[in-house]
């Protein structure tokens, strides 16, 4: 997964047993036929072997916007040694601010808190929205199918609760001193937004943490029946999410044999559970995303359940534009998104 500067404890990882490559030649022949593939990102062989292609580089926590003197400080920390879950912590250089627990996207199957695109986006979020960020690196499918990622999200929030009550002086004192644990928000994009949604539904009492709301950016949900946007929205070359890609992610992430109407995939379908107990939601929707209609359906379901929902729609861009910069309007729309998140985090009661 690349070089990481971990302060305090060595990083534990479940990726060590995976061979990363193109699946051709000796390595591909060794493992036989490919059962699932998302070109340029992941191959799963019938013998269970998984290859993840390093399409986006991992970077250390001191890279780019978190370089010395850049105004945002970052550090990596092990959250759960047993599972290897770790997090990258961000905070402005001074002051106390709300805390955002963030889950990266990647269809539950790829992605990392160390990916350069997430590192840059979350450093910007910390600086421009004035918040501390805990970016969680959860276990990935298909080695760890759902609900592993949801479980890791709950573990991460409980770790945060321990930090809120810590009285010792240690290597994380600098970060705790900047956190307002009475103003905590769950957030994520794509699959990470799905994780934030399901984690919110399964958290009990967490005092002294006070979770005020959730920021769901292009939340990744599905269903057996196709929506209009899934059937008709034309995706440009290199789009982050197409319908075949979405289906492949769900086949790899859901329990074996589950359909896309499983409540973990379709939380507004028949048989789905209650909405999360949080009161305030910001749902960020991309106009050219195949998930557009599902995101709108989620907003309606949340409002029907009595939630206060702020809906922000970004024109002219598609899925994951804020981290991949794959549309010519990505930069201005990302600035709009950061402003919306800042206002939501500041104003949620």
C-alpha positions in Angstrom: 0.0 0.0 0.0 3.0 2.3 -0.2 5.1 4.1 2.4 3.3 5.4 5.4 4.7 7.4 8.3 2.9 6.0 11.3 3.5 7.7 14.6 3.3 5.8 17.8 2.6 2.3 16.5 3.5 0.3 13.4 0.8 0.0 10.8 -0.9 -3.4 10.6 -2.4 -4.4 7.3 -4.4 -7.1 5.7 -3.0 -6.2 2.3 0.3 -8.0 2.8 -0.8 -11.3 1.4 -2.0 -9.8 -1.9 0.1 -9.8 -5.0 -0.2 -6.5 -6.8 0.3 -6.6 -10.6 -1.5 -6.8 -13.9 -2.6 -10.4 -13.6 -0.7 -11.4 -16.8 2.0 -14.0 -17.3 3.2 -16.2 -14.5 1.1 -14.6 -11.8 -2.1 -14.7 -13.7 -1.5 -18.3 -14.8 -0.8 -19.4 -11.3 -4.2 -18.3 -10.1 -6.3 -19.4 -13.1 -9.4 -17.7 -14.5 -10.5 -14.2 -13.4 -13.9 -14.3 -11.6 -14.4 -10.5 -11.2 -12.5 -7.6 -12.7 -12.8 -3.8 -12.7 -10.3 -2.8 -15.2 -7.4 -0.8 -13.8 -8.4 -1.4 -10.2 -9.0 -4.9 -9.1 -9.0 -8.6 -10.2 -10.4 -11.5 -8.3 -9.4 -15.0 -9.4 -11.6 -18.0 -8.9 -9.1 -19.4 -6.4 -9.8 -16.4 -4.2 -6.6 -14.5 -4.9 -7.1 -10.7 -5.1 -4.9 -8.2 -7.1 -5.3 -4.5 -6.6 -3.7 -2.3 -9.2 -2.0 0.8 -7.8 -4.0 3.2 -9.9 -3.7 6.0 -7.4 -0.5 6.4 -5.3 -0.4 6.2 -1.6 1.3 9.1 0.1 2.6 9.7 3.6 0.7 11.9 6.0 3.3 14.7 5.6 2.7 15.0 1.8 1.3 18.0 -0.1 -1.1 20.2 1.9 0.1 18.7 5.2 3.8 19.5 4.6 5.5 21.4 7.4 4.1 25.0 7.6 1.1 24.3 5.3 -1.5 25.0 8.1 -2.9 21.5 8.6 -1.2 18.8 10.6 -1.7 15.1 9.9 -0.7 11.8 11.6 -1.5 8.1 11.1 -2.6 5.9 14.0 -3.6 2.3 14.5 -7.3 2.1 15.6 -7.6 -1.6 16.0 -4.5 -3.8 16.1 -6.6 -7.0 15.7 -8.1 -6.1 12.4 -5.4 -3.7 11.1 -7.8 -0.8 10.9 -6.0 2.5 11.0 -6.8 6.2 10.5 -5.2 9.4 9.3 -5.9 12.3 11.6 -6.0 15.9 10.4 -6.4 19.2 12.2 -5.8 22.8 11.7 -2.6 24.0 13.3 -4.5 26.0 16.0 -7.9 26.2 17.6 -10.6 23.8 18.6 -13.1 22.6 16.0 -15.8 20.1 15.1 -14.7 16.5 14.3 -15.5 14.7 11.0 -15.2 10.9 10.9 -14.7 10.2 7.2 -14.9 7.0 5.2 -13.3 6.9 1.7 -15.0 5.5 -1.4 -14.1 2.7 -3.7 -17.1 0.3 -3.9 -16.0 -1.3 -0.6 -13.3 -3.1 -2.6 -10.6 -0.6 -3.4 -9.3 2.7 -1.9 -7.3 3.9 1.1 -7.0 6.7 3.5 -3.5 7.0 2.1 -4.6 7.6 -1.5 -3.2 10.9 -2.7 -6.6 12.1 -3.9 -8.2 11.5 -0.4 -5.3 13.0 1.4 -5.5 16.2 -0.6 -9.3 16.4 -0.3 -9.4 15.9 3.4 -6.5 18.2 4.1 -8.5 20.9 2.2 -11.6 20.0 4.1 -9.8 20.4 7.4 -8.3 23.7 6.4 -11.3 25.3 4.6 -14.2 23.9 6.7 -12.3 24.4 10.0 -12.6 20.8 11.3 -10.5 18.0 12.6 -10.8 14.9 10.4 -10.5 11.2 11.2 -10.1 9.4 7.9 -10.7 5.7 8.5 -8.9 2.9 6.5 -11.3 0.0 6.9 -11.1 -3.6 5.7 -11.9 -4.2 2.0 -14.0 -6.8 0.2 -14.0 -9.4 -1.2 -11.6 -10.7 1.5 -13.8 -9.0 4.1 -17.3 -8.8 2.8 -20.0 -6.6 4.4 -20.6 -6.0 7.2 -16.9 -5.8 7.9 -16.6 -2.2 6.8 -19.6 -1.2 8.9 -18.1 -3.0 11.9 -14.8 -1.2 11.4 -16.7 2.1 11.2 -18.4 1.4 14.6 -15.0 0.5 16.0 -13.5 3.7 14.7 -16.2 5.8 16.4 -15.8 3.9 19.7 -12.0 4.6 19.4 -12.8 8.3 19.0 -15.0 8.1 22.2 -11.9 6.7 24.0 -9.9 9.7 22.8 -12.6 12.1 24.1 -12.2 10.7 27.6 -8.4 10.3 27.5 -6.5 12.2 30.2 -2.9 11.0 29.4 -0.3 13.0 27.6 0.8 11.1 24.5 1.5 11.4 20.8 -2.2 12.2 20.1 -2.6 15.0 22.7 -2.0 17.6 19.9 -5.0 16.2 18.0 -7.3 15.8 20.9 -6.6 19.4 22.0 -8.1 20.6 18.7 -11.2 18.4 18.8 -14.7 19.5 19.9 -16.0 16.1 20.8 -19.4 17.7 21.5 -19.7 18.4 17.7 -19.0 15.2 15.8 -20.1 14.3 12.2 -20.1 11.1 10.2 -19.1 11.6 6.6 -18.0 9.8 3.5 -18.3 9.6 -0.3 -19.7 6.8 -2.4 -19.2 3.5 -0.5 -17.9 5.6 2.4 -21.2 7.5 2.5 -23.0 4.1 2.7 -20.7 3.2 5.6 -21.4 6.5 7.4 -25.2 5.8 6.9 -25.1 2.3 8.3 -22.7 3.2 11.2 -25.1 6.0 12.2 -27.9 3.4 12.4 -26.0 1.1 14.7 -24.4 3.4 17.3 -25.7 3.5 20.8 -25.0 6.0 23.5 -21.6 7.5 23.0 -21.3 10.3 25.7 -19.3 12.4 25.8 -19.3 12.2 22.0 -22.3 14.1 20.5 -22.9 13.1 16.9 -24.7 16.0 15.3 -25.3 14.7 11.8 -24.0 13.1 8.7 -22.5 14.3 5.4 -23.3 11.8 2.6 -21.5 12.5 -0.6 -22.8 10.6 -3.7 -23.9 7.7 -1.4 -23.4 4.3 -3.0 -26.6 2.3 -2.9 -28.3 0.0 -5.3 -31.3 -2.2 -6.0 -32.5 -4.9 -8.4 -34.8 -2.5 -10.3 -32.9 0.0 -12.3 -33.5 3.7 -11.8 -33.9 6.2 -14.7 -30.4 7.7 -14.1 -28.8 4.2 -14.0 -30.4 3.4 -17.4 -30.0 6.7 -19.2 -27.2 8.9 -17.8 -24.4 8.8 -20.3 -21.0 8.6 -18.6 -17.9 10.1 -20.2 -14.8 8.0 -20.8 -12.9 7.3 -17.6 -16.0 7.8 -15.4 -15.5 6.6 -11.8 -18.7 4.6 -11.8 -20.6 2.9 -14.5 -23.5 0.5 -14.1 -21.4 -2.7 -14.8 -18.8 -1.4 -12.3 -21.4 -0.8 -9.7 -22.8 -4.3 -10.1 -19.4 -5.8 -9.8 -18.6 -3.9 -6.6 -21.9 -5.2 -5.1 -21.2 -8.8 -6.1 -17.8 -8.6 -4.4 -19.0 -6.7 -1.3 -22.3 -8.2 -0.3 -22.6 -11.6 1.4 -22.4 -14.4 -1.1 -25.7 -15.0 -2.7 -27.3 -11.7 -1.6 -29.1 -9.6 -4.2 -28.9 -5.8 -4.6 -32.1 -5.5 -2.6 -30.3 -6.6 0.5 -30.8 -3.8 3.1 -27.1 -3.1 3.2 -27.3 -2.2 -0.5 -30.9 -0.8 -0.7 -31.8 0.9 2.6 -35.1 2.3 1.2 -36.4 -1.0 -0.3 -38.9 -3.4 1.1 -37.6 -5.0 4.3 -35.1 -2.2 5.1 -34.6 -1.1 8.6 -35.4 2.2 10.2 -33.5 5.4 9.2 -30.5 6.3 11.4 -31.4 8.2 14.5 -29.5 11.3 13.5 -31.5 14.4 12.9 -29.5 16.4 10.4 -28.1 15.2 7.0 -26.3 16.9 4.1 -26.6 14.8 0.9 -24.3 15.8 -1.9 -25.6 14.8 -5.3 -23.8 14.9 -8.7 -26.0 15.8 -11.7 -24.3 13.4 -14.1 -23.9 10.5 -11.6 -25.7 7.2 -12.4 -26.6 7.3 -8.6 -28.4 10.6 -9.0 -31.9 9.1 -8.7 -31.0 6.8 -5.8 -29.5 9.8 -3.9 -32.7 11.7 -4.5 -34.8 8.7 -3.3 -32.7 8.6 -0.1 -33.4 12.3 0.5 -37.1 11.7 0.2 -36.9 8.7 2.6 -35.0 10.6 5.2 -37.4 13.5 5.0 -40.4 11.1 5.3 -38.7 9.8 8.5 -38.7 13.3 9.9 -35.0 14.1 9.3 -33.8 17.6 8.3 -32.1 17.1 5.0 -30.0 19.6 3.1 -29.6 18.6 -0.5 -26.8 20.0 -2.6 -26.7 19.2 -6.3 -23.6 19.9 -8.4 -24.2 20.5 -12.1 -22.0 19.3 -14.9 -20.1 16.7 -12.9 -20.3 13.0 -12.1 -19.4 10.5 -9.5 -16.3 11.3 -7.3 -15.5 14.5 -9.1 -14.2 16.0 -5.9 -11.4 13.5 -5.5 -10.6 12.5 -9.0 -10.9 15.9 -10.8 -12.1 14.0 -13.9 -14.5 16.8 -15.1 -13.6 20.3 -16.3 -15.8 21.7 -13.6 -14.4 19.6 -10.8 -12.4 22.4 -9.2 -15.1 25.0 -8.8 -17.7 22.4 -7.9 -15.3 21.0 -5.2 -15.0 24.5 -3.8 -18.8 24.7 -3.6 -18.9 21.3 -1.8 -16.4 22.4 0.8 -18.4 25.5 1.4 -21.6 23.5 1.8 -19.9 21.1 4.3 -18.4 24.0 6.2 -21.9 25.6 6.6 -23.5 22.3 7.6 -20.9 21.5 10.2 -21.1 25.0 11.6 -24.9 25.3 11.7 -26.2 21.8 12.7 -27.8 21.9 16.1 
